[in-house]
Structure formats: C-alpha cells, structure tokens
Amino acid sequence: MQSSSSEMPHACSCEDQRTEPEPLAGFAMRPPPSPPLLPLLLLLLLLPSPPAAAAAAGPASLEALRAAAGRRAASPATQERAAAGVLRRLLPSHALSFRFQIDPKGGVCGDSSCFRISNVDGSSKGRAEILIQGNTAVELASGLHWYLKYWCGVHISWDKTGGAQLASVPSPGSLPRVKETAVKVERPVPWNYYQNVVTSSYSFVWWDWRRWEKEIDWMALQGINLPLAFTGQEAVWQKVFKSFNVTDRDLDDFFGGPAFLAWARMGNLHAWGGPLSQNWLDQQLALQKKILSRMIELGMVPVLPSFSGNVPVAFKKLFPSASITRLGEWNTVDGNPRWCCTYILDPSDALFIDVGQAFIKQQMKEYGDITSIYNCDTFNENTPPTNEPAYISSLGSAIYQAMSRGNKDAVWLMQGWLFYSDAAFWKESQMKALLHSVPIGKMMVLDLFADVKPIWQTSSQFYGVPYIWCMLHNFGGNIEMYGVLDSISSGPIDARRSYNSTMVGVGMCMEGIEHNPVVYELMSEMAFRSQKVEVEDWLKSYSYRRYGQSNVEIQKAWAILYHTIYNCTDGIADHNKDYIVEFPDISPSSFSSQYSKRKIISHVRKHPRFLGEVSASLPQPHLWYSTEEAVKSLELFLKAGNGLSESLTYRYDLVDLTRQSLSKLANKVYLDAMDSYQKRDSSGLNFHTKKFLELIMDIETLLASDDNFLLGPWLETAKNLAMTEDERKQYEWNARTQVTMWYDDTKTEQSKLHDYANKFWSGLLKSYYHPRASKYFTRLSRSLQENRSFQLEEWRRDWISYSNEWQSGKELYPVKATGDALAISRYLFAKYFR
C-alpha cells in the first residue's frame, strides 16, 4: 500500500487499514509539538513487500544466503527470552508491558524479515500492552525500538554520545495504543551488516562483557543481523599454528599488541605492541564465546574470520617448499624487521587450504556450528603478482576451498575496498575473475565506501554477485562532526531499485564508533526503509526525540547543520586533520603563505592495506561547509540551553558543536601564525601563537565538562583488563600509543601514522597536543628573533622524545567530568565568536 502523500517517507504497512496512520499517540502524553513537527509525528512508513530487485542475483543466490541463518537459529523460546532481556536492560520498569513472539512458520512475515506491532486486548497495569512479533529476536528488538521511537518519542544512542532519552515513555499501563489492527514493517533487503575489520582495535579493544552486552543490545535495537565477530581469534590461531609445529616464541613475534591486532591480522605488521600473554588469549576467547552466544540467542548471524594467508615467519623454515612471500614495507620509518614486512602464504599452494580448513574447523570446535559466513580479504593486503584473470580466478577459488572444506555451507564475505583503493589494478577482467571464482550465492561483497564512492555503479552490480551497500564514514575513530545525510537517505534506495540490482543488504563499516549519533540513527533506519527519507522533516522528529521536547531554536539549528556539517558532497573521505590534533611536521619555509591559505585537501598517498589516507605533506584540514553558518547553529543551540541543560544528549551535542567550531577557528589561527612568520612579523606571530595555544586549553576545559570526551576512561579500561603489573604497563602503552604516535619512530623522524587515530579528549589536549604545539612555536619564535632558519630536526628530536616519554607514562587522568558545559560553551562563544 502506498501513502497518498508524495512528500512523506514510507516505512510500514498497516494491516486492515487503508488510510494514513494517526499521529503518534505517545506524544500526546506531553505538551504538543510545534506545528512544523506534526507531519513527522505520524507513522509514515508504508513498506511494500521486498522488491524483486534485491533478488536479481537469482533465487538460488538468496536461498544460499538465507541457509546461513536458518539451520543454526536459536529456538523461538530462546529468542523470545533474548528479546525480553534487551527490554529488561533498557527499560526495566516496562519489562511486563511488552509481549514478544517469534513467527517461525511465516504466518506473519511470509518469506520476508519483518516485525509486527499490535495491541494486546484486555491489557491492564502489570500486564502486557503491546505485542511484537517477528521472525527473529533481532526483528523483535527492532520492533520494540520502532514502537518506542515513533509512539513514545524515545531516542537511543551509544552512552558515549549521550545515551538513551527514555523519559518520554508513559508509565506502565498507559502505553500508547496502535490505532490500526497492526503495523507491519518489512526489511526491503535481508541483511544489516555492522563493523569494519579495524573497529575491533579502534573501539572494542578494551571492552569487557558488560560493555559488549550493551553493544549487542544496541545492535539488536538497530536491526543489525550480520555483525562481524573477530574477538579472541588469536587464541584459535595459537592452537592451529601449534598443530603445524609453530612455537609460542614464534607466535610472540607474530601477534601484535592488543591495540594493534587488526593490522597484525591483515599482515600489515607483526609484534608491534606485543607479545600477547596467555592471560590475554584466554580472556579474549572466553569473551568471544559470550559474545557469540548472545548474538545467536538474538537470531544474528555472526561473521567469523577465515584464513587470508598471513603466517608466522617460522613457516618458511617449517615448510621450505611452500610458496611464501615476504610482503613489502608498510608505513614503518626505516623498515625495522622487528615489526616490518610480514609473510603471506600463496593461496595457490596446497598448504593454504590445509591451514584455512584447520582454522575453520578449530573455530567450529570452540564455538559450535553457529555460522557459515566468513570474512577474508587476502587481496586487500597483497595485490596479486599478475593481472592474468585465470590466475586471479584460481586464487579466489583456493581461498573459497579453504573455507568450504572446513564448512561445506561457507559463504565468503569480502570487503570491496580493494576495488576503490587499487582501482588501477582491479579492472573489469580482474574483478570478474575474482568475483566469479566461487559460485554465485557463495560470496557477498561489502561495497564499503558506497556512501561516497559506490562501486556497484561502475561494476555492473559487482557483475552479478550479491553485495551490501555500506557506509564507511569514519577513519581512525577520529572525533569530528561529519556526514552525508542525503546520500544515506537515498543511496540504498537507488541501489536497490537500480536495473538488475544484486543488493542484499545495508551496512555500517566505520573504523571507530561512538560519534555522530544522527548519522548512525538514520543509517540504521535504512535497513527498514523502502522509500527515500525527507531528511529535513526527519531531523525535526530526530531532534524532538533526542532531547525529549520540541524546541524552535534546536529545529533551526539542525536545519543549518543538515545543510552544512552533514552535507559533505566533495567526495573526500573525512579524516580529521585539524592542526590541534594533527600538528604539521614540516619546516615553515617549505610552503608559501599563499599555498597555506588555499582551501584544499592535501595530496595524499594511499596504501591498499590501510583503510584511510596518510598525509604526504602539509595536512590541509578537510573543510566542506561554511564555518560562519555552523557558528549560527551553535548560537541557536546556546539559546535553547536553559530548557535543555539537564539533557545528557543536548550536552553532548553542545560540547561537540562548540569543540568543532573552535577547532576550525584554530586552523585559521595556525595559518595566520605561519603567514606572520613568512612576513617576518614577530608581533603577529606571537599574537597568533598565543591564541592558538589558548584555544587548545579552552577546548580542553570544554571537553572536561562532559564524561564522553575524556582520555581517562580509555586508559583505565585498558589497565582494568590486566592481570599482572607487566600487562598493566603494556596495555597502557598500547592505549597511549594508538591515539598518538601509533607506530614506530626514530629520534628525528615521527611515525608515518602519527595522529592517524587522533582524539579530541580532555587530558590529551593538555598533556600532549598543547606541549607539542608550544614546543614548535617557541622554536619558531626564537628562529625569527635570532634571524636564523627554523631548526626542524631539533624540534623533531625534542618532540619525539617527549612523545615517547608520554607513551610510557603512568600519570592518571580524570574519568569524571568537571564544570558546567553550558556555561563554558556560552563563555567561549562570547570570547571567540562575538
């Protein structure tokens, strides 16, 4: 059924009802919203059955993919209990207000994935009021979230982005009724994928079960049913490699440290930050078993790792006739063999299949037969030695054989990043050779960067292979307000409706999480949207739910943010290069003032095995919007402060927007300082230097006023996982190093990846970014006073020594906020923008 209004997005079908749904009853529990919001407070989503476009890859293809879940699903009773557990942890006061029911026979959903929301007749206080049905517990949790969102005005985001706004939920016994017989929402495509292969290092590395449980609940509420599950794999590899006579000492040189495991797994490095203790291996394996158990209970299909060819150097001695290649240098300063240049076993070698099969079987032994979907990205790490299609096809076939011999139902899930990052190699013939090296339906491709650089458009729908439309969005876990909301709201729809579409899902593939909640809420909704979203109207609903009330200034502010910060259309991957957090490591005489003033992004070099960009010269911060307009939105946020100051979601957004505005101002101040230096203007240089350093400390004070922008929790959670003093020191070093220098350095040369994972965190600005900038500007001013050239090597020697000491430091940082965020933001706005 289609809505009669062409202006409204569609999202659900209303059974036994032929008119538009009534306004959301739950909002009547509070003062009515302002008139512009009313159209959004309707249940708008009139979703037809899943279109044939999604099945264009053929019935056998989709059937093979569905088989990955069906035979391994938890029982209906288990899934119903799991959904009830999500509700109990989220809203314990309403644990009895909802009834969950799995639809195993397809009576409600048919052949689709869906949830159905209806009233429970004769309900009263202390009894269920709302019935949610669906074919998995993920659908049940999604239905719960949908009801809470569009009937009760709830907002749910990560705790570190303000958490959940639940105050708008009426008390038990008074929940809003569904005025239709029922509301059914179907997925237009079956899969909703989550994670990047490096998210495990940038975000999850120090998590315990308590934090993982919250994340899995969040995943279920967002409708995620295909999550990557990479935790604990080193313990499995330990057992596998030992069966091939590799020793513990060999593995000490193979595994990376906890904060760098993602890159050791990809064969980018070895031993950096290591070795891994047996405590760590055992602890992470036990954690993985809890993670997988909960995912299965909720009806999710975990994606497990598989063998990509990365082997310890000991394999060369153990198997001298095997085809093992030493990979080239990856971002080291001087190619130090202690962590540089890993070894890869050629997929064409028979040993590859033996190792790959052993790993799949060992995982099944550890976890049970819980999935048939496996990730492998061999070619992201190693471009094939020849572009001959027949050879590429044979490699792809061997990789799949290694999976299928371990699990006969195996489906290969592959990141499609290589087709973008190494496009010069992967032409049509090479892509077809790889994609068609396994039977159709036995491979899915993640169109990893579809929000900015969609590959499906230039590859004839991946030449018939099923793919998932993904949003990449974030690099290095950086903190920056950024997004492409129009692309998110329309891109998956356009892809699914396109001619001969092979799209079978949507996904979120960010390198780091816990930022930009508006982006992730909209992207999550696209798993259930069959029509394009009118973003400006959706944002009115979003802001209403996020802050728990309607506010004219906030609505105006979000309208500006939509057209500025969240409207990046330049096609550039956003990686925060603001000068505070990625201070230029160059001599001021190496660029002219005219060059430094140009609004450009720096030339970058890309490495095919590193998801992101590494600056090759002066980093030019990405600026895609009018900062003046963004500051207007900040002013509107501040005007709304008196009525919203108690809201944690408002406080997070206010601090983030103030931070971003000040950081962009600091970029200009830095360039003004460089311009003064070029002009030999000592007083100008001193003025702008003082302002730049003052901005750092003012942002430090601002960030200290919100729990979610603190360095302390990152370090403390790392140390809390340790079981010995040596582990405690190692984990803290890993945590400190990842967010600062990242990789190796020498006395006079910083890491090539320094600041890749930079963070706007209180504690980091004061103790790391401020001293670095201060040391630089002190030397810069001295060189002007003494009329001699800037001594770049002296600055580097001084700064790198300081950084290395900081990385090994033990000083404590606050884990609780101090100060009034609203008062501080108002003060800083008056100081810098009036």
N, C-alpha and C positions, 0 to 999 in steps of 0.2 A: 504494500500500500504506500502511495506517495503522498506527502503533505501537500495541501493546497497552496501553501505559501512558497514561493520560489526564493525567498530571502532567508529562510531558516535552514540550518543544517539538519540532516536527518540522522537518526541513530537507533530507533527501536520500532518494532511493530507492535501494535496494540491489539490483542486478540479480542474478537467480538465487539470491536469499537471502530466506527467509520468516520469519526471526527477527530480533530486535534485534541490531544490531552489537555486537561485543565491545568491552570497554574499549580506549581508545586505546593502542595498543601502545607508542607513543613514550614515554609516561610511565613505562613500566617501566624505562627507562634510568636513572631517577633514583630516590631514595627514594620510596616510595608516598605519595600524598597522604592527608590525614586522611579518615576515613570520610564526613563530610558532603559531601566533594567528589566522591566516587566516582560518584554518579549522573550528574554533569556530564561525566565523562571517558568518555562514550560517544559514539559517532557517532549523534546523536539525530535528525537531520533527514531525515524521510521525506516527501519533497516529491512530491505528485501532479503530473500534467500541468497546465499553466497553465489556470485555470478559465475558463469561458465569460464570467464577469462582466467580465473585462478587455477582452473583445471586444464588449461591449454596444453600443459605438458603431457596430458594423457591420463586416463583413469588408472592405468597400471602404476603410473608415477605417484599419484596421490595415495593410492592404496598401499604402496610400499612404504610411504612415509607414515601413514596412519598406523601401519602394523608395528611401527617402532614403539607405539604407546600402548595399543590395545591389550596385547597379551601380558604386559608387565604392570598393568594398572593395579593399584591397591583396591581392596574390596569396597563396595559402596558404603558399608558401615564405617570403615576406617576413614574414608574420605569425608564423610559427614562429620565425624568426630574432629577431623583436622580442621575443617571449616569453622566448626564451633569453637575450636581452640583459638583461631585467629580472632574471632569476635570477642572471646573472653579476655584476650590480652589487650585488645584495642579498646573495648568499651565494656568493662566487666559489669557495670550497672545494668546493662541490657542483655546479659547473657541468655536470659529466658525469653527475650522479646522476639527472637527470630527462630524459625524452624528451617533446617537445611535438608534437602532431599536430592539424592543423586538419581539421575534418569538414565539407567544403564541400557534400557531397551530402545531408546529413541522415541518414546511416546511424546516427549515434549520437544526435543531438538531435532528429531529425524536424523539425517546424516550429517547435520551441521554441529558446530560447537556453539552453545548458547547458554544464557541464563534466562529464567522466567521469574518475575516478581508478581506476587498476588497477595491478597488479604487472607488471613485465617479467620474463618467465620466463628462467631461466638467468642472472640478473644476478650480477655479482661486482664486487669492488672495481675502480674505474676504468671501470665500465660503467653504463649507465642501470639504475636500480632501479624507478623509478616512471614510468608512462605517464600523461600528462594529455592528454585530448582535449577539443575544444570547437569551436564554430563561428566564433569569432573569437579573436584573441590576448588580448583582454580576458578572455574566458572561461578561456583557458589560464592567464593570470596569476592570476585569481580562484581557479582550481582549485589552483594552487601554494600560494597563501595559505591556502586552506581546509585543504589537507593539512598544511602547516607548523603551522597553528594547532591542529588537532584531532587530529593524530597525533604532533606533535613539541613541542607546548606553547609555540609561538612567539607573540610579540606584536610587532606592527608599528605604530608611530605616527610622527607628524612628529618630526624631530630636535629641534625646539624644545619638544616635550612629553616628552622623554626618549629618543626614538628607538626602535630595534628591540631586543627581547630575543631573541637568537638562540643564546645559549649552550646552550640545551636541545636543539639539533639533534644527533642522533647523528652520528658520523663517517661519511664516505662508505663504502659497503659494508655499513653497519649500519642503514640506514633502516628504520623500522617497515613491516611488510607490511600491505597491505589484505587483511583476512581473508575478505572476500566476493569473489566473482568480480570485481565492480567496484562503485564507488559513483558514482551519477549525481545531480547537483544541477541542477535546472532553475529558471530565473527564473519566478516567478509572473506578472510583468509585464515587458515587453521593455526598458524604458528605466530607466537610473540616471543622473540629471542632477546636475550639480555647478556651483556658483558662483552668486554674486549679481553684478549689474551693477556694484557698488561694491567687490567683493573685489579687483578689479584695482588699485584705489588704496590700500585699507587694508592689503593684504598683499603683492601681487605687484609693486608699482611698481618696486622697486629690484632685482629679480631678474635674474641673468644666466642663460646657458644651463645652467650646471652646476646651479643651484638648480631651474630649470624641469624639467630631466631627472629630478631626484629626485621632484618633484611628480607628473610624468606617470607615473612608476613607481608611486608611491603610489596614484594614481588607478586604474591598471590592477589592482593588487593588491586594491583595494576594489571592483572590479567596475564602475567608472564608465565608461559608454559614450556619454554625451551631455554633454560638457563645453562650457561657454561659452568662446569663444576671441576675446577682444577686444583683445589686444595689437597695437600697431602700426597701428591703423586710421587714425590721423591722417595717416600718410604716404599712405594711399589717398585720404583725403578731400582732401589737398592737390592731388593730381592731378585729382580730379574737379572740385573747385571752380575750379581754374585753367582747366579746359575750359569753364567758364561765366564766364571773364574776371575771376575774383576774384584779387587780387594777394597777394603774400607779406605785405605790410603789413596788408592786410585780415585775413589769417589770424593774424597776430600778435595781433590784437585779439579773435580768435575762440577759439582753442585755450586751454585752461587750462594751468597748470603741471603737471609730472609727477605730483605728489601729489594733484592736483585734477581729473584728466582725466575721471573718472567723472561728475562733476557738470557739467562743460562739455559732455560728450556728451549729457547729459539736458536741457540747456538751462536749468540752474539758475543758471549764472554764465558769464562769459567773461573771459579774460585773467588771472584771479587766479592768481598764481604763475608766469605766463608771462613772455615768449613761449617757444615751443619752438624750439630750434635745429635746423638741418638735420642736425646730428650725431645728435640725439635721434631725429628722424624716421627717418633711415636705419638707425640702430642697432636701433630697435624693430621696423621692418619686417623686417629680417634675422632678428631673434629670433623673430618670429611665423612666419616660414617654417620655421624649425627646429621650433617647437612643433607646427605643423600637420602637418609631415612625420612626426614621431614619433607623433602621435595617429592618423594614417591607417595607419601601419605596424602599430599595435596594434589596428586594427579599430574605433576610436572614430569617432563621427560628430560633428565639431565644429559648434557653433552659432556662426555668424558674425553680426556686426551688420548692420543694414539702416538705411534712412533713416527717421527719425522726424519729420522736418520742421524740425529745428534748422538754421538758416542764418546766415551772417555778415550783419551789418547792411548790408554793401555790396550785398546782393541787392535792397534797396529801391530803390537808385539804378539798378542794372543792369536791373531788371525792375519798372518803376514801376506797371505794371498788374496785377502779381501780387498775390494775396491773402496778405499778410504781416502778422502781428500781433505787436506788442511785448508780451511777457509781463510780468506784474507782478513786484513786488519779491520776492526770495527770501532772507530771512534776513540782508540787509545791515543795517548800523547806520543808515545815512542815505540809502540809495538811490543811492549813488555810481555814476554812469554808466560809470565806468572798468571795472566788472565786474558791474554790476547790469543786469537786465532784457534778456534775450535776445530773439531774433526767431524766430518759427515760421511756416513756410510751410503754409498750409491744405491738408490732403490733398485737398480738392475742386478745387484749382487744377491745371490740366493740367501746370504746371511741376513739381509734386510727383512725378508719375510719371516725368517726364524725369530728374530728379535721382536718384530712387530706382533707376531702371533703370541709370543710368550707374554708380552706386556698386556695384551687384551685379556688373555686367559688369567693372568695374575690379578687383574682388576676384578674379573668376574668371581674369582676365588675370594677376594677381600670383601666385595660389596654384594655379590649375588648377580643374577641375570636381570639387571634393572633397566638397561637401555640398549639401544642398538645404534645410537648416533654418536659419532666420534669426530673430533676436530683434528685436522692435520694440515699444516701449512709449510711443507717442505720447501716449496718454491718461493716463499717469502724470504727464506733465509739463504737460498742458493739458486741463482739463475742457472738453468741447465747449461751444460758445456757446449751444446749445439742447438741451433734453432730448427733442426730437422724434425718435422712433425711426427714421423714414425718413431723416432727416439723418445720424444716427449710423451707420446701415447704409451709407449712401453713402460716409462717411469710411472705414469699415473696408474696404469694397470697393476704394477707391482705394489704401489702404495695401498691400493684397494685390496689386493690379495692378502697383504699383511693384516688388514682389519678383518676381512671376511673369513679367513682361516681361523681366526680367534673367535669370531661371532658371525655365524652364517647369515644373519639378518643385518649386518653392518651397513650403515649409511654414512657416507663421508661428508662432513660439513667443512667447507673450505672458505677462508676469508678471501674476498675478491680484491683485497688491497693491491696485490701484485699487478693487476691489470691496469691500475692507475699509476702506481709508483714506478713501474718498469714498463710503461706503455711502448717504449721503443722496441722492446723485445717481443712483447706479447701482442703480436698482430693477429689477424683473423685465423690464419692457418695454425698458429701455435696455440691460440685459445681453444679452437675446436679440437685440436689433438688432445689437449689435457682434459677438457670438459667431457669429451666423448670417449675417454679411455675407460669409463665404467658405464654400466647400463643406466639408461635414463631412469630416474627414481632412486638410484643408489648414491646420488650426490646432490647436495644443496650448496649453493654459493651465497655468501653474505655480500651483498652489494654495500660494502662497508661505509662508503662515503656518499651514499645516494642523496643525502640532504644538500650536498654541494656539487659533487661530481658523479652523477649517476652513470654507471657503466651499462646498465640494461639498455639504455637508449642507443648506444653505439655498438652493441654486440648482438643485435637481433635477439633480445631477451636471453642473453647468455647461450645463444644458439640452441634453444630448446631445453636447457637444463633448469630445473626449479631453483628459484632464488628468493632471498629475503631482502626487502627494502629496509636499509638501516640508516640510522642517524649516528654519525661519529661524534661531532660536536666539540669534544674536549680533548686536549693534549696535556699530558703530564700532570693531570689533576690540578692544573692552574686555577686560580680564583679570578674569574673575570665575568662580568655580565655580558652575555653574548647569545645570539640565537638567530635563526632564520624561520620565524613562525609561519610565514606564508608557505615556505617550502614544506614544512612539516604538515601543515593543514591540507595541502593539495597534492604533494608529491606521491604518497602511497596510493591515492585515489587515481591519479593519472596513470601510474604504472599498472595498477590492477585492471583498469579499463582499456589499456592500450591493446592494439591488434596483436593477437597471438600471445597474450601475456602468459608468462610462466611464473609469475609472482605467487608465492605460497605463504608469505608472512611479512611481518614488520619486526624491526628490532632496534635496540639501543646499544651502541658499541663504543661508548665513551671510554677514554683511558682512565679517567677518575670520576668519582661520583660526588654527591653532596654539594651541589651548587645549582644555580639557575632553576629553581623548582618549577617555574612556569613552563619551561621548555620540556621538562620530563613529564609533567602532567598532561600537556597536550599530546606529546608523542605517545604516551601510554593509551590515551583515548583512541588514537587512530587504529588500535587493534580491534575496536568495535564500531568504527565509523565507516559507513558506506558512501557518504556524501562529503563533499568538501566543507570545511568549517569556516564560518564567517568570523574571523579572528577577533575583530573589534568588539562584536557582541559577546563572543565567548569570554573575552577578557573582563567584561563587566561582571559576568557571572563568577569568573575566577576570583576577582578582587573581593567580591561580596563574600564568597565562601572562605577565602584565605584569611580575611580579617574579621569575619563574623558579623559584619554590618555593612550597610551601604554608606558610601561617603563620596560626595561630589568631587572633592579635590583629588581623592585617590583614583576615581574613574578618569579624570582628566590627565592625571599623571601617567596612568597606564596607557592611555591613548597616545601620549607622546613617546613613551618607551617602546610601544609597538612600532612606531614609525622611525625610531632612531636605533637604540641599542639592540632591539630584537628584530631588526630589518636589515641584516647584512646581506647585500646582494653582489658583492665584488668577487665572489668565487674564491676568496683566500681563506685557507684553513686558519682558524683563530688560535694562536698560541701566544700567551701573554708575554710581551717583550717590553713592558713598561720599564723605564730606566731605573726605577727604585728597585725592582726585583730582578732585572737582568741588566746590571750595570755594564756599559760598554768597556771592553778590554782592549782599548786602542789608544794610540797617541793622538792628541787633539790636532796635531799638524797634518794628520793623514786624510783629513777631509776638510772641504771648504765650508764656510758659513752658508753659502748658497745651497750646497748639497744638503747640509744638515737641516735646512728649513723645508726642503721638499717633502710633500705629503705622499710618501711612497712606502712600500714594504721593501725591506732589504732583499737583495738577491740571496737565495738560499740554496744549499745543496741538500739533496735528499738521499737518504740511504734506504735501499729497498727492504732492509730488515729492521727498520726503526720507524714506528708509526709516528711521524711528525717531521719537523723541519729543524735543521741546525744552522744557526747563523754563520755566514762566511765572512761578514764584515760588520759594519756598524748596524746593530739591530735597530730597525725602524718600527716602533710600536704600531700595531695594527689600529687604524682609526677609520671607521666606516660610517660615522654619523656626526651630526653637529653637536659638539660639546655644549654649545650655548642652549640648545633645545633640551638636552639631557639635564642641565642645571635647572631649567624651568620645571622639569618633572620633580627634581629634588625639592625645590621650593614648595611645590604643591604637597609633597609628602610631609614636609615640616608643618605646613598649615593644618594638616589633618592630625597632627600629633597629639593634641590634647585629648581627643576622643579615642585614640588608639594606643596610647603609650603603654598600656598593660598587655598588649598583644605581643606574644613572642614572635609571631610571623611578621608583624609590622616592624618590630625592632630589627629583625634580621635584614629585611629588605631595606630599611632606612640606613643601617650601617653599611650594607653592601653598596648602595647607590651613592652614599656620601664618600665612601672609600674610592669608588670608581671615578667620581668627579674630581677628587683631589689628586688621584694618581695621574689622570690625563693632564691636569694642570701642571703637575711636576714634570711631565715630559717636556712641556713648553719651557718651563723654567730651566731645565737642563740644557736645552738648545740655546736659550738666551745666554746661559753661562759660557757655553762654547763659543758663541758669537762674540761675547765680550773678550774672551781670550784671543780670538783671531784678530780682533781690533786693538789688542794690547791695552785694553781698558781695565785697569786693575780694580778701580772702584766698582765698576759694573760687575766684574767677576765676583768680587767679594759679596756684593748685594745679592746676586742670584744664587751663589753658593749657600749663603746663609738661609735664603728662602727655601732652597731645595732640601737642606738638612732639617729645617724647621718643619717642612711638610712631612718628612718621614716620621718625625717624633709626634706630630699631631695625628697622623694616621695611626701610629702605634697606640696613642691614648684612645682614639676612637675604637679601634679593634678590641682593645682590652675591656670595653664595656659590654661585650657580647660573648657568651661562652663558646660560640661556634667559630670564633676567629682567633683561637689561642694555640700557641705552639705546645704548651704543657701537656694537653691530653694525648697528642701524637707520641711524645716521648714516654709518658707514663704508661700508656697501653703497651708500648714495646717492652719496657722493662718488666711489666707485670707478667709477661709470658715466660720470663726467665726462671730457671730452677736452680741456677748456680750463679756465683758472682761473675765468673767469666762470661756466661751467657748474657748476663745483665749488661756488661760492658760492650759486648759485641752487638747486641740488639740496639742499644742506644746509639752506637757508632753508625750502624746501618740506617737508623731512622734519621739521624742528623745529616748523614752524607747524602742520602737520596734527595732531600729537599734543598741541598746547597751545591756542593761540588759535583755530586753524582758519581763521577768516575775518576780515573787516575789523573795525576798531575806530576809536574816536576817542580823544582824550586822556582823556576822562572816561566813556567807555562801552565796556565789553568787547564782544567779538564775541558775537552771539546764539548762536553754536555753540561757544563756548569749552568745552573739556574734553569735547566730544562723543566724540572719539577718544582719551580718556584711557588711560594705560597705567601699570600698576604695574611700573615698570622702575627698577632701581638707576641712579642718575645723575639721573633725572628727579625722584625724591623729594628728593634732597639739594639739587639746584640750582634746582628750580622750585617744587615743592609746599611744601617747608619754608619758603623765603623768603616765599612768598605768605601762608601762614598766620601766620608770625611777624610780618609787617608788619601784618596785620589785628589780631592780638591785642595787639600793642604799642599801637596806636592805641585799641583798646577799653579797655585798662587805663588809659591816660592820660586818656581821657574820664571814667572813673569817678573817678580821683584828682582831676581838675580840676573835677569836678562840672558837666560840660557835655555836650551831646549828641554822639553819635558823628558824626564828620565823614566821611560816606560818600564825598563827591566827592573829598576829599583822599586817602583810601585808594585810590580808583579811579585817580586821577591817578598816584600813586606806583606802584601795582601794574602798571598798563598800561604805563607807561614801562619798568619792569623787564622785563616780558614781551617787549616789542618789542626791547629790547636782547638778551635771551636768544635770541629767534628769529633774530637776525642774528649771533649769537655764533659763535666758531670753536674754543672750548675742546674739548679731547679728552676722551673718556670711555672707561673700560676696555672691552675686548672679551673679556676672560677673567675667570673668577670667582676670588674670593679668599675664604678662610675655610672652615670646616668646617660644612656645612649642618646636620648632625645635632646637633652641639654647640651651635650657635647657636639652633636650634629648641628644644632642651631648656632652654637658659638662659632664653629668652623665655617659654616655657611656665611655668617656675618663677616668673619675675618677675611675670607678669600673671594667671595662672590658678590659682595655689595660695594 
